[in-house]
Amino acid sequence: MKKYVLITAVVFAFMSLMSCAMVMSPAMGTLYTDVKAPLAVTSESNSSKTGRAECVSILGIVANGDCSIDAAMRDGKITKVSHVDYQSKNILGVYAAMTTIVYGN
């Protein structure tokens, strides 16, 4: 009997860890999230360039990427930042991505 209880506990623990990929978001949907929100404003200048940087998580087990402001600045060849937004996406807790979007000159 103790063996069955242990197996049930292990299976329950494993299932509770499934679908755990999450990202920062001002609004979270259970099945699907695709939200864009402001992160920072540094100046009031017009922005003519845009750069993006992305991080991805699979099942909350494996995460990879560089979604830093610096990486987004390099992507857009930006030297002076106007403002920064981010976009978060989550699909069923299996796939999650966060994209940093930098605007500037």
GROMACS elastic network, one bead per residue, 0.5 to 0.9 nm:
[ bonds ]
;  ai    aj funct       b0    kb
    1     4     6  0.52956   500
    1     5     6  0.64667   500
    1     6     6  0.87657   500
    2     5     6  0.51020   500
    2     6     6  0.61640   500
    2     7     6  0.86126   500
    3     6     6  0.51510   500
    3     7     6  0.61694   500
    3     8     6  0.85848   500
    4     7     6  0.50520   500
    4     8     6  0.60122   500
    4     9     6  0.84835   500
    5     8     6  0.50941   500
    5     9     6  0.61048   500
    5    10     6  0.86329   500
    6     9     6  0.50736   500
    6    10     6  0.61741   500
    6    11     6  0.86027   500
    7    10     6  0.51366   500
    7    11     6  0.61304   500
    7    12     6  0.85284   500
    8    11     6  0.51420   500
    8    12     6  0.60420   500
    8    13     6  0.85291   500
    9    12     6  0.50880   500
    9    13     6  0.60705   500
    9    14     6  0.85608   500
   10    13     6  0.50919   500
   10    14     6  0.61281   500
   10    15     6  0.86019   500
   11    14     6  0.50985   500
   11    15     6  0.61313   500
   11    16     6  0.85840   500
   12    15     6  0.51264   500
   12    16     6  0.61139   500
   12    17     6  0.87786   500
   13    16     6  0.51750   500
   13    17     6  0.65654   500
   14    17     6  0.53426   500
   14    18     6  0.67450   500
   15    18     6  0.52079   500
   15    19     6  0.85114   500
   16    19     6  0.79899   500
   16    20     6  0.83427   500
   17    20     6  0.60822   500
   17    59     6  0.82778   500
   17    60     6  0.82407   500
   17    61     6  0.88810   500
   18    21     6  0.85131   500
   18    59     6  0.63618   500
   18    60     6  0.80142   500
   18    61     6  0.89407   500
   18    93     6  0.80312   500
   18    94     6  0.78739   500
   19    22     6  0.86788   500
   19    58     6  0.85668   500
   19    59     6  0.51386   500
   19    60     6  0.70607   500
   19    92     6  0.66749   500
   19    95     6  0.83087   500
   20    58     6  0.83625   500
   20    59     6  0.52385   500
   20    61     6  0.78282   500
   20    92     6  0.88145   500
   20    93     6  0.52167   500
   20    94     6  0.67233   500
   20    95     6  0.88704   500
   21    57     6  0.58657   500
   21    58     6  0.59558   500
   21    61     6  0.74644   500
   21    62     6  0.88372   500
   21    63     6  0.88637   500
   21    90     6  0.73582   500
   21    91     6  0.85722   500
   21    92     6  0.83915   500
   21    94     6  0.55630   500
   21    95     6  0.60085   500
   21    96     6  0.55274   500
   21    97     6  0.88130   500
   22    25     6  0.88095   500
   22    57     6  0.75891   500
   22    59     6  0.84025   500
   22    60     6  0.67545   500
   22    89     6  0.86143   500
   22    90     6  0.66045   500
   22    93     6  0.63812   500
   22    94     6  0.85315   500
   22    95     6  0.80786   500
   22    96     6  0.57903   500
   22    97     6  0.81828   500
   23    28     6  0.89879   500
   23    57     6  0.83898   500
   23    88     6  0.62460   500
   23    89     6  0.72966   500
   23    90     6  0.71280   500
   23    96     6  0.62280   500
   23    97     6  0.67072   500
   23    98     6  0.64119   500
   24    27     6  0.88529   500
   24    28     6  0.87338   500
   24    87     6  0.89667   500
   24    88     6  0.66599   500
   24    98     6  0.75925   500
   25    28     6  0.61799   500
   25    33     6  0.84192   500
   25    34     6  0.88188   500
   25    35     6  0.68335   500
   25    36     6  0.82480   500
   25    37     6  0.80382   500
   25    86     6  0.89223   500
   25    87     6  0.80418   500
   25    88     6  0.60500   500
   25    89     6  0.84013   500
   26    35     6  0.76556   500
   26    36     6  0.87187   500
   26    37     6  0.74823   500
   27    33     6  0.77377   500
   27    34     6  0.89910   500
   27    35     6  0.71802   500
   28    31     6  0.89480   500
   28    32     6  0.78900   500
   28    33     6  0.58677   500
   28    34     6  0.85671   500
   28    35     6  0.83543   500
   28    90     6  0.83500   500
   29    32     6  0.51900   500
   29    33     6  0.50111   500
   29    34     6  0.84926   500
   29    90     6  0.80331   500
   29    91     6  0.88855   500
   29    92     6  0.88118   500
   30    33     6  0.75576   500
   30    90     6  0.87342   500
   30    91     6  0.84543   500
   30    92     6  0.67617   500
   30    93     6  0.79182   500
   31    90     6  0.78775   500
   31    91     6  0.61303   500
   31    93     6  0.75004   500
   32    89     6  0.74675   500
   32    90     6  0.55803   500
   32    92     6  0.59548   500
   32    93     6  0.81981   500
   33    88     6  0.71516   500
   33    89     6  0.50808   500
   33    91     6  0.65460   500
   33    92     6  0.86461   500
   33    96     6  0.88982   500
   34    87     6  0.70566   500
   34    88     6  0.57151   500
   34    90     6  0.67052   500
   34    91     6  0.86635   500
   35    86     6  0.82842   500
   35    87     6  0.55166   500
   35    88     6  0.53929   500
   35    89     6  0.65731   500
   36    85     6  0.70369   500
   36    86     6  0.56815   500
   36    88     6  0.64754   500
   36    89     6  0.88793   500
   37    85     6  0.56429   500
   37    86     6  0.55711   500
   37    87     6  0.64007   500
   37    88     6  0.85433   500
   38    41     6  0.81219   500
   38    83     6  0.81257   500
   38    84     6  0.63217   500
   38    86     6  0.62588   500
   38    87     6  0.87936   500
   39    83     6  0.77917   500
   39    84     6  0.53643   500
   39    86     6  0.63122   500
   39   100     6  0.86536   500
   40    82     6  0.88034   500
   40    83     6  0.56501   500
   40    84     6  0.50494   500
   40    85     6  0.68918   500
   41    44     6  0.79074   500
   41    81     6  0.82292   500
   41    82     6  0.62780   500
   41    84     6  0.62837   500
   41    85     6  0.88367   500
   42    45     6  0.89509   500
   42    81     6  0.65536   500
   42    82     6  0.55333   500
   42    83     6  0.57489   500
   42    84     6  0.83523   500
   43    46     6  0.87681   500
   43    80     6  0.89187   500
   43    81     6  0.73155   500
   43    82     6  0.50641   500
   43    83     6  0.69919   500
   44    47     6  0.89777   500
   44    82     6  0.64139   500
   44    83     6  0.83292   500
   45    81     6  0.86918   500
   45    82     6  0.59539   500
   45   104     6  0.78169   500
   45   105     6  0.86866   500
   46    82     6  0.70244   500
   46   103     6  0.87733   500
   46   104     6  0.71116   500
   46   105     6  0.78536   500
   47    50     6  0.77754   500
   47    80     6  0.89598   500
   47    81     6  0.80143   500
   47    82     6  0.61474   500
   47    83     6  0.83760   500
   47   103     6  0.56100   500
   47   105     6  0.55609   500
   48   103     6  0.73152   500
   48   104     6  0.60594   500
   48   105     6  0.56396   500
   49    76     6  0.61377   500
   49    77     6  0.76536   500
   49    78     6  0.66933   500
   49   102     6  0.82215   500
   49   103     6  0.57678   500
   49   104     6  0.53853   500
   49   105     6  0.55819   500
   50    72     6  0.80884   500
   50    73     6  0.79528   500
   50    75     6  0.81233   500
   50    76     6  0.52006   500
   50    77     6  0.82598   500
   50    78     6  0.75571   500
   50   101     6  0.68839   500
   50   102     6  0.56352   500
   50   104     6  0.65726   500
   50   105     6  0.83368   500
   51    69     6  0.88668   500
   51    71     6  0.81716   500
   51    73     6  0.55686   500
   51    74     6  0.71733   500
   51    77     6  0.72718   500
   51    78     6  0.73498   500
   51   100     6  0.81643   500
   51   101     6  0.57518   500
   51   102     6  0.51777   500
   51   103     6  0.66465   500
   51   104     6  0.85800   500
   52    67     6  0.78611   500
   52    69     6  0.84043   500
   52    71     6  0.75102   500
   52    73     6  0.75243   500
   52    74     6  0.87138   500
   52    75     6  0.61672   500
   52    76     6  0.70113   500
   52    99     6  0.65450   500
   52   100     6  0.56407   500
   52   102     6  0.64295   500
   53    65     6  0.80880   500
   53    66     6  0.62873   500
   53    68     6  0.65672   500
   53    69     6  0.74958   500
   53    70     6  0.86524   500
   53    71     6  0.57881   500
   53    73     6  0.84592   500
   53    75     6  0.72738   500
   53    98     6  0.83456   500
   53    99     6  0.55072   500
   53   100     6  0.52735   500
   53   101     6  0.67970   500
   53   102     6  0.86679   500
   54    64     6  0.87840   500
   54    65     6  0.59899   500
   54    66     6  0.59279   500
   54    68     6  0.80459   500
   54    71     6  0.88339   500
   54    72     6  0.84053   500
   54    97     6  0.68536   500
   54    98     6  0.56414   500
   54   100     6  0.63789   500
   54   101     6  0.89430   500
   55    63     6  0.71679   500
   55    64     6  0.56523   500
   55    66     6  0.55754   500
   55    67     6  0.52169   500
   55    68     6  0.88570   500
   55    96     6  0.84165   500
   55    97     6  0.56000   500
   55    98     6  0.53690   500
   55    99     6  0.65356   500
   55   100     6  0.87667   500
   56    62     6  0.82736   500
   56    63     6  0.55214   500
   56    64     6  0.54567   500
   56    65     6  0.62260   500
   56    66     6  0.89865   500
   56    95     6  0.73977   500
   56    96     6  0.57472   500
   56    98     6  0.65944   500
   56    99     6  0.87900   500
   57    60     6  0.57082   500
   57    61     6  0.71664   500
   57    62     6  0.55986   500
   57    64     6  0.65072   500
   57    65     6  0.88511   500
   57    94     6  0.80244   500
   57    95     6  0.59317   500
   57    96     6  0.50835   500
   57    97     6  0.62353   500
   57    98     6  0.88305   500
   58    61     6  0.60141   500
   58    62     6  0.53247   500
   58    63     6  0.63571   500
   58    64     6  0.89707   500
   58    93     6  0.82550   500
   58    94     6  0.56625   500
   58    96     6  0.65412   500
   58    97     6  0.88748   500
   59    62     6  0.69371   500
   59    63     6  0.87887   500
   59    93     6  0.63700   500
   59    95     6  0.62300   500
   59    96     6  0.80153   500
   60    63     6  0.70284   500
   60    93     6  0.78555   500
   60    94     6  0.74273   500
   60    95     6  0.81303   500
   60    96     6  0.81725   500
   66    69     6  0.89355   500
   66    71     6  0.65896   500
   66    72     6  0.87519   500
   67    70     6  0.83225   500
   67    71     6  0.65222   500
   67    72     6  0.71044   500
   67    98     6  0.70214   500
   67    99     6  0.60576   500
   67   100     6  0.56352   500
   67   101     6  0.88978   500
   68    71     6  0.52545   500
   68    72     6  0.64686   500
   68    73     6  0.86942   500
   68    99     6  0.88362   500
   68   100     6  0.67131   500
   69    72     6  0.50937   500
   69    73     6  0.61011   500
   69    74     6  0.86704   500
   69    84     6  0.78189   500
   69   100     6  0.65442   500
   69   101     6  0.77168   500
   69   102     6  0.67326   500
   70    73     6  0.50249   500
   70    74     6  0.62783   500
   70    75     6  0.86547   500
   70   102     6  0.89820   500
   71    74     6  0.51358   500
   71    75     6  0.62230   500
   71    76     6  0.88145   500
   71   100     6  0.87848   500
   72    76     6  0.63162   500
   72    77     6  0.83883   500
   72    78     6  0.82531   500
   72    99     6  0.89390   500
   72   100     6  0.65957   500
   72   101     6  0.64207   500
   72   102     6  0.59369   500
   73    76     6  0.52932   500
   73    77     6  0.57386   500
   73    79     6  0.69994   500
   73    80     6  0.86645   500
   73    81     6  0.78984   500
   73   101     6  0.86556   500
   73   102     6  0.63412   500
   73   103     6  0.82375   500
   73   104     6  0.84358   500
   74    78     6  0.64421   500
   74    79     6  0.84707   500
   75    78     6  0.77937   500
   76   102     6  0.78390   500
   76   103     6  0.82771   500
   76   104     6  0.86012   500
   76   105     6  0.88571   500
   77   105     6  0.80290   500
   78    81     6  0.68144   500
   78   102     6  0.81547   500
   78   103     6  0.76983   500
   78   104     6  0.58788   500
   78   105     6  0.52648   500
   79   104     6  0.73167   500
   79   105     6  0.60917   500
   80   103     6  0.85947   500
   80   104     6  0.55276   500
   80   105     6  0.53576   500
   81    84     6  0.76499   500
   81   102     6  0.68356   500
   81   103     6  0.59703   500
   81   105     6  0.67158   500
   82   102     6  0.76626   500
   82   103     6  0.54977   500
   82   105     6  0.76093   500
   83   101     6  0.85788   500
   83   102     6  0.61860   500
   83   103     6  0.54343   500
   83   104     6  0.69168   500
   84   100     6  0.71399   500
   84   101     6  0.56805   500
   84   103     6  0.61708   500
   84   104     6  0.88700   500
   85    99     6  0.84752   500
   85   100     6  0.60970   500
   85   101     6  0.50799   500
   85   102     6  0.64890   500
   85   103     6  0.82704   500
   86    98     6  0.69583   500
   86    99     6  0.54903   500
   86   101     6  0.55950   500
   86   102     6  0.84617   500
   87    97     6  0.81267   500
   87    98     6  0.57227   500
   87    99     6  0.50769   500
   87   100     6  0.65650   500
   87   101     6  0.76650   500
   88    96     6  0.74632   500
   88    97     6  0.57789   500
   88    99     6  0.63845   500
   88   100     6  0.88435   500
   89    95     6  0.79862   500
   89    96     6  0.54908   500
   89    97     6  0.51576   500
   89    98     6  0.64025   500
   89    99     6  0.85550   500
   90    93     6  0.60186   500
   90    94     6  0.74406   500
   90    95     6  0.57056   500
   90    97     6  0.65227   500
   90    98     6  0.88230   500
   91    94     6  0.59309   500
   91    95     6  0.52818   500
   91    96     6  0.63980   500
   92    95     6  0.70287   500
   92    96     6  0.87069   500
   93    96     6  0.68216   500
